[in-house]
Amino acid sequence: MKYKDTLSIFPENTSEQISLIRYSKTSCGVDFLLNTADSSEKRGWFDNEKRYKTDFYEFFFFRKASGFLFLTGRKIELHDNMLLIISPFQQQEWHVDIDKLDYTFLVFQEEFINNFLSDKYFMYRLLYCYQNDYPTYMSMDDKQMSFFTDLLKEIKQELRNPVADSYHMIVACLYQFLLKLNRYYAREMNLPFSIPLNNYAYQYKLLLEKNICSKIRVNDYAMMMNISRITLNKAVENEFGVTAAHLLKQRLLAEVKNELLFSGESVKEIAYRLNFSEPNHLMRFFKQQTGQTITQFLDEYKNG
């Protein structure tokens, strides 16, 4: 059975040919908002070179891979022994020969995590989720990959043969998987990894995801959190090693790229919708952040 048959696909905007793929536990044949399998068991849903986004987290451990994908305006070359992490609602466009891919995947909705954790910022604490500065893909040797895929095998066993305590076993394995992977990612990317003093940085990250289209000033977020900009900036620097302004600019840049590539709107329309006072300010912001003009960026994308 093709795995894309296990997901409900709802066109979000047919004129732009972007679909939203929703996770459906009923179609998946499991009682959880989570699933894992090998590509030999369930084929991927990215075999059509169409643009789409999903409402769930995706983790791919590629043993064999070739081709590439566009992910939020970034071209990613696929290769053997590669980990790829995709956060929800990131726009994707795959260019692969699906028959030449060999991988293990994990997918789950944030609701699954929220059901057993009282920490609403947990997924935002994971350095590889909603990451705009560093790649969310990397090479991984056989030993390290086996460690993570073995945890997924335990989850799969509980999913396929559930007993009274299967939910708790799945939760335990997933929790270990996510935290161990976070440590690995922090080490590979040389990112700060210390005990947080408060939740300000993670709350800021969550608010950026929800409000970046309407609020593009750090002061706006500080006011929403009822703290000073200085306090917010210090918290962000302690947790992520960058300023609050930098985090906002990178998230805004990702949004601008998405709009330029996939919305079908003019630069003027995008500028006003993202609260730039005029199109020239958007164009200047883009050039400062990327070193390219918008025209150069779009030409590069069209030429592959």
N, C-alpha and C positions, 0 to 999 in steps of 0.2 A: 504494500500500500504506500503510495506517495505521501510524504509527510504534509505536503501542502493540502492534502485532502483532510487533514486533521485540524485545520485552522479555518475559521470563518473569515472570508475576505469581503470587505465592504468598500466599494469605491468611494473615496472621499471627494474627489473632484475629477470627473471623467474627462473634462476638457484639458486638464493638465496631466492626465494619465498617471495620477498618484493614488494608490490604494492604501487603505489602512487595514492591516492584517491583525485581527483580534484573536487572542488566545481563547479557545473554547475547550473546557475540560470535558464536556459531553462528547464532542467530536474526537478528543484525544483518547477517550476510553479509560480515563483515570478520574479519581475523585478529588484531585488536587489541582491547584492553579500552577502546576509545575510538571515538566516532563523532561526526560533525557533518553537518548538512544544513539546508536551508531548509524552512520549513513547507509550501511548495508541493510539496516532494518527499516529506516524511514528516510526517504530522500528529502533533500532540502526544498524550500519554497522559493528559491532565488534562481530559477532556471529559465527566465524569460527576458532578461535585459530590460525590464520595466522598472520604473521608479515606484517605491512604496515605503511605508514605515510600519512599525509594529507597536503594539501597546504592551510589550513585555521585554524583559532583559534577555539578551542572547549571548551565549558563550560557545565558541567553536574551538575545538582542539583538532587542528588539521595535521594528520599524519602525511597525507599526500595532497598537494594543492597546486594549481596554476591558474593564471588569469588575473583579474583585478576587479575591484569594486570602487565606486564613488560613495563615500560616506560623509555627509554634511560638507560637501565641497572639497573633500580631500581624496585623492586617488591613492588606493592601497593595493600594492602588488602582493598577490598571494604566493606562498611558497611552502615547501615541506616543513614539518615540525614548527608549526606556527600557532599561537594563541590569538584569537580575535574576540574582543568584547564590544558589544553594541548596547547602548542604553535605549530605553523606550523613546519612540517618536523621532528618532534620527532618520533622515531620508536616505534611502539606499538605492543603488543601481548596480547590479552584479553583471559581470561579463566573464562567464566561466563555462567550461564543459563539465556539467555536473557528473557525468560518468567517470571523469578522471579524478574526482575528489574522494578522499577517504578521511573521515573525521568522526568525532563524538561531539554531540551538542547538549547543552542544558538551556532550557527556557523556563521562565517563570514570571508571573506578575508581581508587582510590588505588594499587592494585597496579601499574597501568601506570606511575605515577611512580616507585614504589619499585624497579621492575625496572631503571631506568637511573640512579637516583640513590642514592648511599650515605647520603644525609642523610635519616634517618627523621623529622626534624622539618620537612621542607621545606614541606608543606602547612600546617603550623601557623605558619610564618613569614609566610605570606600574610595580610595584615591583613583581607581580606574573608572568609576561611574561619573557621568557628566563631566568628563575631563576634556578640556579644550587646549591646554598647553602641551601636553605630552601625548604620544600615540597610545591608543588602547589596543595595540597589537604588538607582538614581540616573538622572537624565536624562543624555542623551549626545547631542551634536550630530552632524550627518551626517558631518562630516569625521572625528571621533574614532571614531565607530561603524564607518566604512568601514575605518579602519586595522585594527581588530581582526577584522572579518569578512573582510577580505582575507587575513589570516593563516589563518583557518579555511578559506577557499577553497583555499589551498595544501595544507592538511591533507587536505581532501576529495579533491583531485586525486590525492594519493598513496594514499588509501584505495581509491578507485575503480579506479585503474590502477597497482597496485603493481609496482615493479621491485626490483632487488637491494638498493638502499640506501634504500628507501621508509621503513623503520622509523626510520632515523637522521634522515631529513628530517622525519618527523612529530614525533619527539622534539625536534628543533631548533626547529620552529615552535611546538610546545606550550610549551616552556620560555620562549621569547621572549614568547609570548602571556601566560602567567601572570605573568611578572616585569614586563612593561610595564603590565599591568592593575593590579598591586600598586602601582606608582609612581603611576598615575593615581588609584587609590582613596585612597592616602595624601594626595595633594595635594587631592583634592576634599573629604575629611573632615578635613583639617588635622591629621593624625596624625603622631606621631614617626616618623622614618625615618632611622635611623643605623646604622652598622656595629655588629653585636652583639658584646659583649665575651665572652659565653659562651652556652650553650644552656639555662640555667636557666629562663628565661621561657617558652621553647617547650616544654620538657619539662613544665613546670607546666601549660601549656595542654593538652597531650596527656593528662596524667594526669587533669585535670578532666573531659575527655570520657569517659574510661574508668571513673572512680570516683565521679562526682558523686552517685550514688544511695546510696553507702555511706560516703563521707567528706565532711563539710561543715565542716571546720575547716582553716584554713591550716596550723596546726602539723602536722596529719596528713600533708600533702603535703611539707612541709619534711623531716619524718622519713623519708618514702619516698625523698626525693632525697638524704638524708644531708647536708643543709646547715641552717644556722640560718634561722629565720623572717626575721631582719633581712637576710640575704644574699638570700633569695628575694624579699623585698619590694623591695629595691633593684634587682634584675634586672628584675622586672616593671615597675617604674616607669620604668626606663631604656628598655625596649622598647615599652611600651604607653601610658605616661603616666598610669597609674592604679595603685592599690595592689593587692597580691595579694588582699586581702580583698574589694576591689571586684570584681575579676575573678571570684572565687568566688561572690559573692552574685548577680551577674548571670547566671552560668551556672546556679546553683541556681534562680533565679527562672524562667528559661526552662524548666527541668525541672518545676518546680511547675505552671506554666501548662499544659504539655503533659499532666500527670497530671490536673489539674482538668478539662480539656476533653475528654480522650480515653480516660482509663482506666476510667471508670465507677465508680471507687472513692469512698468517702466521704472527707471531710477527715481524719478520724481515721486511716483506713487509709493514706492518703498520707503523713500526718505520721510515722507509725511506720516506714513503709517507707523514708522518706528520712532517718531517724535524728534527727528532732526529738524531744525528750524528751516532749513532749505536744502535742496539737493546737493549744492556745492559742499556743504558741511559733511554730508555722507561720503561724497567722492574723496574729500580730503582725508577723512577718517580712514577710509579703505586704503588709500595710498600710504598713509603713515604706518598702518598695521601690517601691510603685506609687501610694500615696495613696488606694487603693481597698480596700474590704473584698472578701473572696472572693465574697460574694453579689453585690455590685455588678459585679464583673468578669464573673461568669457570666451575669448578667442582660443586661449590655451585649453579650456575645457572642451570646446567644440572640436579641436584638433586632437583630442585624446592625450 
